[in-house]
Amino acid sequence: MKAMRRLFLLPACLLFLLTSTAEAAPAPWYWWVSKVDGRRVCLQFSPGEGWTPSRGPYRDSRCTQPAAR
């Protein structure tokens, strides 16, 4: 029984160590242009079906600082 527990704990501990070191970055910002009236908005994700990406990616919410590619 102890051998089974060790066989389970070792991979679980290794998996925990690997996932705890993962780092997440914020999503980049893009200019989106409306297909209806040409309005532009700076958002991280598409505002809907009637919008197309125009420029990006950017690091800030005003779409002024280009992100490193």
mmCIF file of the N, C-alpha and C atoms, coordinates in Angstrom:
data_MODEL
# 
_entry.id   MODEL 
# 
loop_
_atom_site.group_PDB 
_atom_site.id 
_atom_site.type_symbol 
_atom_site.label_atom_id 
_atom_site.label_alt_id 
_atom_site.label_comp_id 
_atom_site.label_asym_id 
_atom_site.label_entity_id 
_atom_site.label_seq_id 
_atom_site.pdbx_PDB_ins_code 
_atom_site.Cartn_x 
_atom_site.Cartn_y 
_atom_site.Cartn_z 
_atom_site.occupancy 
_atom_site.B_iso_or_equiv 
_atom_site.pdbx_formal_charge 
_atom_site.auth_seq_id 
_atom_site.auth_comp_id 
_atom_site.auth_asym_id 
_atom_site.auth_atom_id 
_atom_site.pdbx_PDB_model_num 
ATOM 1   N N  . MET A 1 1  ? 0.807   -1.192 0.000   1.00 0.00 ? 1  MET A N  1 
ATOM 2   C CA . MET A 1 1  ? 0.000   0.000  0.000   1.00 0.00 ? 1  MET A CA 1 
ATOM 3   C C  . MET A 1 1  ? 0.857   1.265  0.000   1.00 0.00 ? 1  MET A C  1 
ATOM 4   N N  . LYS A 1 2  ? 1.959   1.235  0.791   1.00 0.00 ? 2  LYS A N  1 
ATOM 5   C CA . LYS A 1 2  ? 2.829   2.402  0.848   1.00 0.00 ? 2  LYS A CA 1 
ATOM 6   C C  . LYS A 1 2  ? 3.512   2.653  -0.494  1.00 0.00 ? 2  LYS A C  1 
ATOM 7   N N  . ALA A 1 3  ? 3.843   1.576  -1.193  1.00 0.00 ? 3  ALA A N  1 
ATOM 8   C CA . ALA A 1 3  ? 4.479   1.724  -2.500  1.00 0.00 ? 3  ALA A CA 1 
ATOM 9   C C  . ALA A 1 3  ? 3.525   2.384  -3.492  1.00 0.00 ? 3  ALA A C  1 
ATOM 10  N N  . MET A 1 4  ? 2.251   2.043  -3.434  1.00 0.00 ? 4  MET A N  1 
ATOM 11  C CA . MET A 1 4  ? 1.251   2.658  -4.314  1.00 0.00 ? 4  MET A CA 1 
ATOM 12  C C  . MET A 1 4  ? 1.120   4.147  -4.012  1.00 0.00 ? 4  MET A C  1 
ATOM 13  N N  . ARG A 1 5  ? 1.143   4.480  -2.728  1.00 0.00 ? 5  ARG A N  1 
ATOM 14  C CA . ARG A 1 5  ? 1.016   5.881  -2.327  1.00 0.00 ? 5  ARG A CA 1 
ATOM 15  C C  . ARG A 1 5  ? 2.215   6.681  -2.826  1.00 0.00 ? 5  ARG A C  1 
ATOM 16  N N  . ARG A 1 6  ? 3.400   6.091  -2.724  1.00 0.00 ? 6  ARG A N  1 
ATOM 17  C CA . ARG A 1 6  ? 4.607   6.778  -3.206  1.00 0.00 ? 6  ARG A CA 1 
ATOM 18  C C  . ARG A 1 6  ? 4.574   6.953  -4.720  1.00 0.00 ? 6  ARG A C  1 
ATOM 19  N N  . LEU A 1 7  ? 4.082   5.946  -5.418  1.00 0.00 ? 7  LEU A N  1 
ATOM 20  C CA . LEU A 1 7  ? 3.974   6.044  -6.875  1.00 0.00 ? 7  LEU A CA 1 
ATOM 21  C C  . LEU A 1 7  ? 3.016   7.148  -7.289  1.00 0.00 ? 7  LEU A C  1 
ATOM 22  N N  . PHE A 1 8  ? 2.034   7.439  -6.468  1.00 0.00 ? 8  PHE A N  1 
ATOM 23  C CA . PHE A 1 8  ? 1.086   8.507  -6.766  1.00 0.00 ? 8  PHE A CA 1 
ATOM 24  C C  . PHE A 1 8  ? 1.641   9.866  -6.357  1.00 0.00 ? 8  PHE A C  1 
ATOM 25  N N  . LEU A 1 9  ? 2.288   9.944  -5.194  1.00 0.00 ? 9  LEU A N  1 
ATOM 26  C CA . LEU A 1 9  ? 2.756   11.217 -4.668  1.00 0.00 ? 9  LEU A CA 1 
ATOM 27  C C  . LEU A 1 9  ? 3.899   11.817 -5.478  1.00 0.00 ? 9  LEU A C  1 
ATOM 28  N N  . LEU A 1 10 ? 4.802   11.002 -5.955  1.00 0.00 ? 10 LEU A N  1 
ATOM 29  C CA . LEU A 1 10 ? 5.943   11.522 -6.699  1.00 0.00 ? 10 LEU A CA 1 
ATOM 30  C C  . LEU A 1 10 ? 5.505   12.278 -7.965  1.00 0.00 ? 10 LEU A C  1 
ATOM 31  N N  . PRO A 1 11 ? 4.702   11.695 -8.850  1.00 0.00 ? 11 PRO A N  1 
ATOM 32  C CA . PRO A 1 11 ? 4.257   12.458 -10.032 1.00 0.00 ? 11 PRO A CA 1 
ATOM 33  C C  . PRO A 1 11 ? 3.404   13.667 -9.650  1.00 0.00 ? 11 PRO A C  1 
ATOM 34  N N  . ALA A 1 12 ? 2.595   13.540 -8.604  1.00 0.00 ? 12 ALA A N  1 
ATOM 35  C CA . ALA A 1 12 ? 1.765   14.672 -8.178  1.00 0.00 ? 12 ALA A CA 1 
ATOM 36  C C  . ALA A 1 12 ? 2.626   15.833 -7.711  1.00 0.00 ? 12 ALA A C  1 
ATOM 37  N N  . CYS A 1 13 ? 3.680   15.522 -6.942  1.00 0.00 ? 13 CYS A N  1 
ATOM 38  C CA . CYS A 1 13 ? 4.588   16.580 -6.480  1.00 0.00 ? 13 CYS A CA 1 
ATOM 39  C C  . CYS A 1 13 ? 5.342   17.213 -7.643  1.00 0.00 ? 13 CYS A C  1 
ATOM 40  N N  . LEU A 1 14 ? 5.806   16.403 -8.578  1.00 0.00 ? 14 LEU A N  1 
ATOM 41  C CA . LEU A 1 14 ? 6.499   16.939 -9.750  1.00 0.00 ? 14 LEU A CA 1 
ATOM 42  C C  . LEU A 1 14 ? 5.581   17.824 -10.582 1.00 0.00 ? 14 LEU A C  1 
ATOM 43  N N  . LEU A 1 15 ? 4.354   17.404 -10.753 1.00 0.00 ? 15 LEU A N  1 
ATOM 44  C CA . LEU A 1 15 ? 3.388   18.208 -11.505 1.00 0.00 ? 15 LEU A CA 1 
ATOM 45  C C  . LEU A 1 15 ? 3.126   19.533 -10.806 1.00 0.00 ? 15 LEU A C  1 
ATOM 46  N N  . PHE A 1 16 ? 3.004   19.523 -9.503  1.00 0.00 ? 16 PHE A N  1 
ATOM 47  C CA . PHE A 1 16 ? 2.796   20.747 -8.743  1.00 0.00 ? 16 PHE A CA 1 
ATOM 48  C C  . PHE A 1 16 ? 3.976   21.695 -8.916  1.00 0.00 ? 16 PHE A C  1 
ATOM 49  N N  . LEU A 1 17 ? 5.205   21.177 -8.847  1.00 0.00 ? 17 LEU A N  1 
ATOM 50  C CA . LEU A 1 17 ? 6.383   22.027 -8.997  1.00 0.00 ? 17 LEU A CA 1 
ATOM 51  C C  . LEU A 1 17 ? 6.458   22.644 -10.389 1.00 0.00 ? 17 LEU A C  1 
ATOM 52  N N  . LEU A 1 18 ? 6.100   21.884 -11.403 1.00 0.00 ? 18 LEU A N  1 
ATOM 53  C CA . LEU A 1 18 ? 6.145   22.400 -12.762 1.00 0.00 ? 18 LEU A CA 1 
ATOM 54  C C  . LEU A 1 18 ? 5.086   23.465 -13.012 1.00 0.00 ? 18 LEU A C  1 
ATOM 55  N N  . THR A 1 19 ? 3.899   23.265 -12.479 1.00 0.00 ? 19 THR A N  1 
ATOM 56  C CA . THR A 1 19 ? 2.832   24.228 -12.729 1.00 0.00 ? 19 THR A CA 1 
ATOM 57  C C  . THR A 1 19 ? 2.949   25.462 -11.852 1.00 0.00 ? 19 THR A C  1 
ATOM 58  N N  . SER A 1 20 ? 3.602   25.364 -10.718 1.00 0.00 ? 20 SER A N  1 
ATOM 59  C CA . SER A 1 20 ? 3.710   26.530 -9.844  1.00 0.00 ? 20 SER A CA 1 
ATOM 60  C C  . SER A 1 20 ? 4.709   27.545 -10.376 1.00 0.00 ? 20 SER A C  1 
ATOM 61  N N  . THR A 1 21 ? 5.576   27.158 -11.300 1.00 0.00 ? 21 THR A N  1 
ATOM 62  C CA . THR A 1 21 ? 6.550   28.097 -11.846 1.00 0.00 ? 21 THR A CA 1 
ATOM 63  C C  . THR A 1 21 ? 6.066   28.758 -13.136 1.00 0.00 ? 21 THR A C  1 
ATOM 64  N N  . ALA A 1 22 ? 4.915   28.384 -13.627 1.00 0.00 ? 22 ALA A N  1 
ATOM 65  C CA . ALA A 1 22 ? 4.394   28.979 -14.850 1.00 0.00 ? 22 ALA A CA 1 
ATOM 66  C C  . ALA A 1 22 ? 3.991   30.423 -14.594 1.00 0.00 ? 22 ALA A C  1 
ATOM 67  N N  . GLU A 1 23 ? 4.283   31.287 -15.550 1.00 0.00 ? 23 GLU A N  1 
ATOM 68  C CA . GLU A 1 23 ? 3.941   32.698 -15.419 1.00 0.00 ? 23 GLU A CA 1 
ATOM 69  C C  . GLU A 1 23 ? 2.973   33.078 -16.529 1.00 0.00 ? 23 GLU A C  1 
ATOM 70  N N  . ALA A 1 24 ? 2.029   33.895 -16.182 1.00 0.00 ? 24 ALA A N  1 
ATOM 71  C CA . ALA A 1 24 ? 1.056   34.362 -17.159 1.00 0.00 ? 24 ALA A CA 1 
ATOM 72  C C  . ALA A 1 24 ? 1.296   35.839 -17.450 1.00 0.00 ? 24 ALA A C  1 
ATOM 73  N N  . ALA A 1 25 ? 1.139   36.204 -18.681 1.00 0.00 ? 25 ALA A N  1 
ATOM 74  C CA . ALA A 1 25 ? 1.279   37.602 -19.093 1.00 0.00 ? 25 ALA A CA 1 
ATOM 75  C C  . ALA A 1 25 ? -0.108  38.147 -19.426 1.00 0.00 ? 25 ALA A C  1 
ATOM 76  N N  . PRO A 1 26 ? -0.295  39.457 -19.285 1.00 0.00 ? 26 PRO A N  1 
ATOM 77  C CA . PRO A 1 26 ? -1.592  40.025 -19.647 1.00 0.00 ? 26 PRO A CA 1 
ATOM 78  C C  . PRO A 1 26 ? -1.826  39.923 -21.158 1.00 0.00 ? 26 PRO A C  1 
ATOM 79  N N  . ALA A 1 27 ? -3.077  39.877 -21.526 1.00 0.00 ? 27 ALA A N  1 
ATOM 80  C CA . ALA A 1 27 ? -3.421  39.807 -22.946 1.00 0.00 ? 27 ALA A CA 1 
ATOM 81  C C  . ALA A 1 27 ? -3.068  41.130 -23.622 1.00 0.00 ? 27 ALA A C  1 
ATOM 82  N N  . PRO A 1 28 ? -2.593  41.095 -24.869 1.00 0.00 ? 28 PRO A N  1 
ATOM 83  C CA . PRO A 1 28 ? -2.270  42.341 -25.569 1.00 0.00 ? 28 PRO A CA 1 
ATOM 84  C C  . PRO A 1 28 ? -3.534  43.095 -25.978 1.00 0.00 ? 28 PRO A C  1 
ATOM 85  N N  . TRP A 1 29 ? -3.383  44.372 -26.249 1.00 0.00 ? 29 TRP A N  1 
ATOM 86  C CA . TRP A 1 29 ? -4.473  45.246 -26.670 1.00 0.00 ? 29 TRP A CA 1 
ATOM 87  C C  . TRP A 1 29 ? -4.396  45.464 -28.174 1.00 0.00 ? 29 TRP A C  1 
ATOM 88  N N  . TYR A 1 30 ? -5.559  45.647 -28.813 1.00 0.00 ? 30 TYR A N  1 
ATOM 89  C CA . TYR A 1 30 ? -5.628  45.868 -30.260 1.00 0.00 ? 30 TYR A CA 1 
ATOM 90  C C  . TYR A 1 30 ? -6.631  46.972 -30.569 1.00 0.00 ? 30 TYR A C  1 
ATOM 91  N N  . TRP A 1 31 ? -6.400  47.658 -31.703 1.00 0.00 ? 31 TRP A N  1 
ATOM 92  C CA . TRP A 1 31 ? -7.421  48.566 -32.225 1.00 0.00 ? 31 TRP A CA 1 
ATOM 93  C C  . TRP A 1 31 ? -8.422  47.721 -33.009 1.00 0.00 ? 31 TRP A C  1 
ATOM 94  N N  . TRP A 1 32 ? -9.703  47.917 -32.726 1.00 0.00 ? 32 TRP A N  1 
ATOM 95  C CA . TRP A 1 32 ? -10.782 47.230 -33.434 1.00 0.00 ? 32 TRP A CA 1 
ATOM 96  C C  . TRP A 1 32 ? -11.596 48.274 -34.179 1.00 0.00 ? 32 TRP A C  1 
ATOM 97  N N  . VAL A 1 33 ? -11.950 47.989 -35.431 1.00 0.00 ? 33 VAL A N  1 
ATOM 98  C CA . VAL A 1 33 ? -12.701 48.923 -36.270 1.00 0.00 ? 33 VAL A CA 1 
ATOM 99  C C  . VAL A 1 33 ? -14.072 48.334 -36.568 1.00 0.00 ? 33 VAL A C  1 
ATOM 100 N N  . SER A 1 34 ? -15.101 49.177 -36.401 1.00 0.00 ? 34 SER A N  1 
ATOM 101 C CA . SER A 1 34 ? -16.469 48.745 -36.668 1.00 0.00 ? 34 SER A CA 1 
ATOM 102 C C  . SER A 1 34 ? -16.690 48.617 -38.167 1.00 0.00 ? 34 SER A C  1 
ATOM 103 N N  . LYS A 1 35 ? -17.344 47.533 -38.595 1.00 0.00 ? 35 LYS A N  1 
ATOM 104 C CA . LYS A 1 35 ? -17.689 47.345 -40.004 1.00 0.00 ? 35 LYS A CA 1 
ATOM 105 C C  . LYS A 1 35 ? -18.866 48.227 -40.404 1.00 0.00 ? 35 LYS A C  1 
ATOM 106 N N  . VAL A 1 36 ? -19.622 48.717 -39.421 1.00 0.00 ? 36 VAL A N  1 
ATOM 107 C CA . VAL A 1 36 ? -20.821 49.505 -39.702 1.00 0.00 ? 36 VAL A CA 1 
ATOM 108 C C  . VAL A 1 36 ? -20.491 50.971 -39.938 1.00 0.00 ? 36 VAL A C  1 
ATOM 109 N N  . ASP A 1 37 ? -19.792 51.596 -38.973 1.00 0.00 ? 37 ASP A N  1 
ATOM 110 C CA . ASP A 1 37 ? -19.574 53.036 -39.097 1.00 0.00 ? 37 ASP A CA 1 
ATOM 111 C C  . ASP A 1 37 ? -18.109 53.451 -38.982 1.00 0.00 ? 37 ASP A C  1 
ATOM 112 N N  . GLY A 1 38 ? -17.181 52.513 -38.898 1.00 0.00 ? 38 GLY A N  1 
ATOM 113 C CA . GLY A 1 38 ? -15.760 52.839 -38.874 1.00 0.00 ? 38 GLY A CA 1 
ATOM 114 C C  . GLY A 1 38 ? -15.222 53.312 -37.534 1.00 0.00 ? 38 GLY A C  1 
ATOM 115 N N  . ARG A 1 39 ? -16.045 53.267 -36.484 1.00 0.00 ? 39 ARG A N  1 
ATOM 116 C CA . ARG A 1 39 ? -15.545 53.662 -35.161 1.00 0.00 ? 39 ARG A CA 1 
ATOM 117 C C  . ARG A 1 39 ? -14.424 52.740 -34.742 1.00 0.00 ? 39 ARG A C  1 
ATOM 118 N N  . ARG A 1 40 ? -13.473 53.262 -33.954 1.00 0.00 ? 40 ARG A N  1 
ATOM 119 C CA . ARG A 1 40 ? -12.355 52.467 -33.461 1.00 0.00 ? 40 ARG A CA 1 
ATOM 120 C C  . ARG A 1 40 ? -12.382 52.416 -31.944 1.00 0.00 ? 40 ARG A C  1 
ATOM 121 N N  . VAL A 1 41 ? -12.060 51.240 -31.395 1.00 0.00 ? 41 VAL A N  1 
ATOM 122 C CA . VAL A 1 41 ? -11.929 51.065 -29.950 1.00 0.00 ? 41 VAL A CA 1 
ATOM 123 C C  . VAL A 1 41 ? -10.675 50.245 -29.678 1.00 0.00 ? 41 VAL A C  1 
ATOM 124 N N  . CYS A 1 42 ? -10.078 50.486 -28.518 1.00 0.00 ? 42 CYS A N  1 
ATOM 125 C CA . CYS A 1 42 ? -8.895  49.742 -28.102 1.00 0.00 ? 42 CYS A CA 1 
ATOM 126 C C  . CYS A 1 42 ? -9.318  48.752 -27.031 1.00 0.00 ? 42 CYS A C  1 
ATOM 127 N N  . LEU A 1 43 ? -9.278  47.453 -27.366 1.00 0.00 ? 43 LEU A N  1 
ATOM 128 C CA . LEU A 1 43 ? -9.703  46.401 -26.445 1.00 0.00 ? 43 LEU A CA 1 
ATOM 129 C C  . LEU A 1 43 ? -8.768  45.202 -26.552 1.00 0.00 ? 43 LEU A C  1 
ATOM 130 N N  . GLN A 1 44 ? -8.812  44.360 -25.528 1.00 0.00 ? 44 GLN A N  1 
ATOM 131 C CA . GLN A 1 44 ? -8.001  43.143 -25.545 1.00 0.00 ? 44 GLN A CA 1 
ATOM 132 C C  . GLN A 1 44 ? -8.649  42.035 -26.376 1.00 0.00 ? 44 GLN A C  1 
ATOM 133 N N  . PHE A 1 45 ? -9.971  42.033 -26.432 1.00 0.00 ? 45 PHE A N  1 
ATOM 134 C CA . PHE A 1 45 ? -10.691 40.989 -27.164 1.00 0.00 ? 45 PHE A CA 1 
ATOM 135 C C  . PHE A 1 45 ? -11.722 41.630 -28.079 1.00 0.00 ? 45 PHE A C  1 
ATOM 136 N N  . SER A 1 46 ? -12.155 40.905 -29.087 1.00 0.00 ? 46 SER A N  1 
ATOM 137 C CA . SER A 1 46 ? -13.124 41.417 -30.049 1.00 0.00 ? 46 SER A CA 1 
ATOM 138 C C  . SER A 1 46 ? -14.424 41.808 -29.368 1.00 0.00 ? 46 SER A C  1 
ATOM 139 N N  . PRO A 1 47 ? -14.955 43.006 -29.686 1.00 0.00 ? 47 PRO A N  1 
ATOM 140 C CA . PRO A 1 47 ? -16.231 43.415 -29.106 1.00 0.00 ? 47 PRO A CA 1 
ATOM 141 C C  . PRO A 1 47 ? -17.438 42.715 -29.746 1.00 0.00 ? 47 PRO A C  1 
ATOM 142 N N  . GLY A 1 48 ? -17.246 41.970 -30.805 1.00 0.00 ? 48 GLY A N  1 
ATOM 143 C CA . GLY A 1 48 ? -18.357 41.251 -31.421 1.00 0.00 ? 48 GLY A CA 1 
ATOM 144 C C  . GLY A 1 48 ? -18.106 40.953 -32.883 1.00 0.00 ? 48 GLY A C  1 
ATOM 145 N N  . GLU A 1 49 ? -19.151 40.463 -33.540 1.00 0.00 ? 49 GLU A N  1 
ATOM 146 C CA . GLU A 1 49 ? -19.020 40.044 -34.942 1.00 0.00 ? 49 GLU A CA 1 
ATOM 147 C C  . GLU A 1 49 ? -18.788 41.210 -35.896 1.00 0.00 ? 49 GLU A C  1 
ATOM 148 N N  . GLY A 1 50 ? -19.292 42.378 -35.592 1.00 0.00 ? 50 GLY A N  1 
ATOM 149 C CA . GLY A 1 50 ? -19.199 43.518 -36.501 1.00 0.00 ? 50 GLY A CA 1 
ATOM 150 C C  . GLY A 1 50 ? -17.910 44.292 -36.399 1.00 0.00 ? 50 GLY A C  1 
ATOM 151 N N  . TRP A 1 51 ? -16.869 43.704 -35.820 1.00 0.00 ? 51 TRP A N  1 
ATOM 152 C CA . TRP A 1 51 ? -15.605 44.402 -35.626 1.00 0.00 ? 51 TRP A CA 1 
ATOM 153 C C  . TRP A 1 51 ? -14.456 43.598 -36.216 1.00 0.00 ? 51 TRP A C  1 
ATOM 154 N N  . THR A 1 52 ? -13.451 44.306 -36.752 1.00 0.00 ? 52 THR A N  1 
ATOM 155 C CA . THR A 1 52 ? -12.260 43.652 -37.279 1.00 0.00 ? 52 THR A CA 1 
ATOM 156 C C  . THR A 1 52 ? -11.024 44.270 -36.621 1.00 0.00 ? 52 THR A C  1 
ATOM 157 N N  . PRO A 1 53 ? -9.979  43.473 -36.402 1.00 0.00 ? 53 PRO A N  1 
ATOM 158 C CA . PRO A 1 53 ? -8.759  44.048 -35.825 1.00 0.00 ? 53 PRO A CA 1 
ATOM 159 C C  . PRO A 1 53 ? -8.073  44.962 -36.825 1.00 0.00 ? 53 PRO A C  1 
ATOM 160 N N  . SER A 1 54 ? -7.566  46.082 -36.346 1.00 0.00 ? 54 SER A N  1 
ATOM 161 C CA . SER A 1 54 ? -6.930  47.055 -37.216 1.00 0.00 ? 54 SER A CA 1 
ATOM 162 C C  . SER A 1 54 ? -5.419  47.084 -37.008 1.00 0.00 ? 54 SER A C  1 
ATOM 163 N N  . ARG A 1 55 ? -5.002  47.377 -35.784 1.00 0.00 ? 55 ARG A N  1 
ATOM 164 C CA . ARG A 1 55 ? -3.573  47.451 -35.474 1.00 0.00 ? 55 ARG A CA 1 
ATOM 165 C C  . ARG A 1 55 ? -3.315  46.818 -34.121 1.00 0.00 ? 55 ARG A C  1 
ATOM 166 N N  . GLY A 1 56 ? -2.079  46.447 -33.905 1.00 0.00 ? 56 GLY A N  1 
ATOM 167 C CA . GLY A 1 56 ? -1.709  45.887 -32.623 1.00 0.00 ? 56 GLY A CA 1 
ATOM 168 C C  . GLY A 1 56 ? -0.643  44.846 -32.807 1.00 0.00 ? 56 GLY A C  1 
ATOM 169 N N  . PRO A 1 57 ? -0.179  44.274 -31.764 1.00 0.00 ? 57 PRO A N  1 
ATOM 170 C CA . PRO A 1 57 ? -0.605  44.387 -30.376 1.00 0.00 ? 57 PRO A CA 1 
ATOM 171 C C  . PRO A 1 57 ? 0.059   45.565 -29.662 1.00 0.00 ? 57 PRO A C  1 
ATOM 172 N N  . TYR A 1 58 ? -0.590  46.004 -28.571 1.00 0.00 ? 58 TYR A N  1 
ATOM 173 C CA . TYR A 1 58 ? -0.091  47.076 -27.719 1.00 0.00 ? 58 TYR A CA 1 
ATOM 174 C C  . TYR A 1 58 ? -0.038  46.587 -26.277 1.00 0.00 ? 58 TYR A C  1 
ATOM 175 N N  . ARG A 1 59 ? 0.779   47.289 -25.454 1.00 0.00 ? 59 ARG A N  1 
ATOM 176 C CA . ARG A 1 59 ? 0.921   46.911 -24.046 1.00 0.00 ? 59 ARG A CA 1 
ATOM 177 C C  . ARG A 1 59 ? -0.061  47.629 -23.133 1.00 0.00 ? 59 ARG A C  1 
ATOM 178 N N  . ASP A 1 60 ? -0.640  48.741 -23.577 1.00 0.00 ? 60 ASP A N  1 
ATOM 179 C CA . ASP A 1 60 ? -1.481  49.551 -22.694 1.00 0.00 ? 60 ASP A CA 1 
ATOM 180 C C  . ASP A 1 60 ? -2.900  49.675 -23.234 1.00 0.00 ? 60 ASP A C  1 
ATOM 181 N N  . SER A 1 61 ? -3.809  50.127 -22.372 1.00 0.00 ? 61 SER A N  1 
ATOM 182 C CA . SER A 1 61 ? -5.229  50.208 -22.724 1.00 0.00 ? 61 SER A CA 1 
ATOM 183 C C  . SER A 1 61 ? -5.562  51.412 -23.617 1.00 0.00 ? 61 SER A C  1 
ATOM 184 N N  . ARG A 1 62 ? -4.589  52.248 -23.912 1.00 0.00 ? 62 ARG A N  1 
ATOM 185 C CA . ARG A 1 62 ? -4.821  53.365 -24.838 1.00 0.00 ? 62 ARG A CA 1 
ATOM 186 C C  . ARG A 1 62 ? -4.250  53.062 -26.216 1.00 0.00 ? 62 ARG A C  1 
ATOM 187 N N  . CYS A 1 63 ? -3.672  51.875 -26.357 1.00 0.00 ? 63 CYS A N  1 
ATOM 188 C CA . CYS A 1 63 ? -3.063  51.448 -27.617 1.00 0.00 ? 63 CYS A CA 1 
ATOM 189 C C  . CYS A 1 63 ? -2.009  52.447 -28.113 1.00 0.00 ? 63 CYS A C  1 
ATOM 190 N N  . THR A 1 64 ? -1.112  52.822 -27.195 1.00 0.00 ? 64 THR A N  1 
ATOM 191 C CA . THR A 1 64 ? -0.040  53.761 -27.570 1.00 0.00 ? 64 THR A CA 1 
ATOM 192 C C  . THR A 1 64 ? 1.349   53.138 -27.457 1.00 0.00 ? 64 THR A C  1 
ATOM 193 N N  . GLN A 1 65 ? 1.515   52.094 -26.650 1.00 0.00 ? 65 GLN A N  1 
ATOM 194 C CA . GLN A 1 65 ? 2.821   51.463 -26.450 1.00 0.00 ? 65 GLN A CA 1 
ATOM 195 C C  . GLN A 1 65 ? 2.855   50.116 -27.156 1.00 0.00 ? 65 GLN A C  1 
ATOM 196 N N  . PRO A 1 66 ? 3.569   50.044 -28.291 1.00 0.00 ? 66 PRO A N  1 
ATOM 197 C CA . PRO A 1 66 ? 3.616   48.769 -29.013 1.00 0.00 ? 66 PRO A CA 1 
ATOM 198 C C  . PRO A 1 66 ? 4.229   47.662 -28.168 1.00 0.00 ? 66 PRO A C  1 
ATOM 199 N N  . ALA A 1 67 ? 3.678   46.476 -28.295 1.00 0.00 ? 67 ALA A N  1 
ATOM 200 C CA . ALA A 1 67 ? 4.197   45.309 -27.583 1.00 0.00 ? 67 ALA A CA 1 
ATOM 201 C C  . ALA A 1 67 ? 5.324   44.696 -28.396 1.00 0.00 ? 67 ALA A C  1 
ATOM 202 N N  . ALA A 1 68 ? 6.288   44.143 -27.693 1.00 0.00 ? 68 ALA A N  1 
ATOM 203 C CA . ALA A 1 68 ? 7.381   43.450 -28.372 1.00 0.00 ? 68 ALA A CA 1 
ATOM 204 C C  . ALA A 1 68 ? 6.847   42.158 -28.954 1.00 0.00 ? 68 ALA A C  1 
ATOM 205 N N  . ARG A 1 69 ? 7.184   41.868 -30.167 1.00 0.00 ? 69 ARG A N  1 
ATOM 206 C CA . ARG A 1 69 ? 6.708   40.640 -30.817 1.00 0.00 ? 69 ARG A CA 1 
ATOM 207 C C  . ARG A 1 69 ? 7.673   39.523 -30.662 1.00 0.00 ? 69 ARG A C  1 
# 
